[in-house]
Amino acid sequence: MAEARTYTVYEVFGMSRDVPPNYAVRADVDAAFVDALTQDKHIVVHGSSKQGKTSLRKFNLSEDEHLVITCSNKWALRDLHTAILKAAGYVVEGTTTRTVGGDFKIRAEIKAGLKIPFVEMGGAGGTDVGHHKENKVEGRSLELDPTDVNDIIAGLTEAETPKYIVLEDFHYLPEETQKDFAVALKAFHESSNFSFIVVGVWIDENRMTQHNGDLGGRVISVNVDKWNEDDLRRVISAGAELLRIEFDPVFVDTVVRSAMDSVWIVQEACKLACEAAGVFQTQGGNTTVTGDGDALVKQVVDSDSARFNGFLTHFADGFKATRLDMYRWLLYAVVTADHGSLESGISYNEISKVINAAHPEEKVNLGNITLSLAAISTLQVNKLAVKPIVLDYDQTARRLAVVDRSFLVWLQHQERSDLLETIGVAS
């Protein structure tokens, strides 16, 4: 019999680059993602930060089935397309040839003999039957318009690129680039066999169709955000089994309740409890780990206090000083909201009511509130360089949501008067 593997506590409960060994399959999430892979459509994987979006992809999709591109807040459409070509194996350089739109074309070259992995698909519904191959391609050089999706499709087809192309951190792209790529996605669906997996920090399942209404029926959204108590308990139980320990039931109950559905906070709290108990790797058995669950959850989120206080201060200043100070008053609506509203998202009507009741101006024009809410992501990504972003506005449901659950938990441990002082609003 093979000897059982020894795990470190940091492999099991720490932040890992790989899929954690105590990964919990969620029937409504993993099944939805796997089902989406068979439907020959684009997939949008969305939810709050640190809720398992990347792990979902890594657990259910083997490395040779897809390419991964991590998006940048500096990229225009041509930069995104160029990054995709590079991931497909091309060496890309500029040319002096002008496109029809006046931009410069690029030269994309694949060296002879380069191995391009791909998966041969077959079986019912186009499911993977496991024929993983590597092709040695002929040397080739293409002159392409980096803004023309047809040229990009041609280049990817030439390189025999895997079917799935993953765009991580899509929310960091400038708004204009997101909209431009949403238009390109329609062409990718109609004129190629490639399926994009767009990964972003937002709650709204219709974000991509907001950018391009023609994507209706061509995109499937998978919401990774919600972890129920049973899911979180399975994460803890699986980790305990790997380390051959037991967690005190009261500790487990407290952590699950206090973490507000954040799997990352649960993982971190368990790690801290193990460290405090002197458990750093798989034990010989009969080891019980306990601790003050509330205190450990607070310790986890307090480690981000400097980041959150900095976020509040700089977000309140907005893009520049203005008479209405809209971003300061949007934060006022967040800070004074009750827990239930923060979890479900604060409605536009509630935001406008709260702001108008407290703002020094007699009445704030609703247009100012709308424009400020629409630019919330741009402010965080481009001006403040907030990673991960903390707030997001769902334009479909017209709700302002906290998309960093650590911030949500952190707020519960702060004095409201201190927060109002931080954002510069008198209580």
Secondary structure, DSSP 8 states (H G I E B T S, - for coil): -------BHHHHTS--SS--TT----HHHHHHHHHHHTTTSEEEEE-STTSSHHHHHHHHS-GGGEEEEE--TT--HHHHHHHHHHHTT-EEEEEEEE-TTS-EEEEEEE-TT-EEEEEEE-SGGG-EEEEEEEEE---EEEEE-TT-HHHHHHHHHHTT--SEEEEETGGGS-HHHHHHHHHHHHHHHHH-S-EEEEEES-S-TTHHHHH-GGGTTTEEEEE-----HHHHHHHHHHHHHHHT-EE-HHHHHHHHHHTTT-HHHHHHHHHHHHHHTT--B--SS--EE---HHHHHHHHHHTTHHHHHHHHHHHHH-SS--SS-HHHHHHHHHHTS-HHHHHH-EEHHHHHHHHHHH-SSS---HHHHHHHHHTHHHIIIIIS--SS--EEEETTTTEEEE--HHHHHHHHTS-HHHHHHHHT---
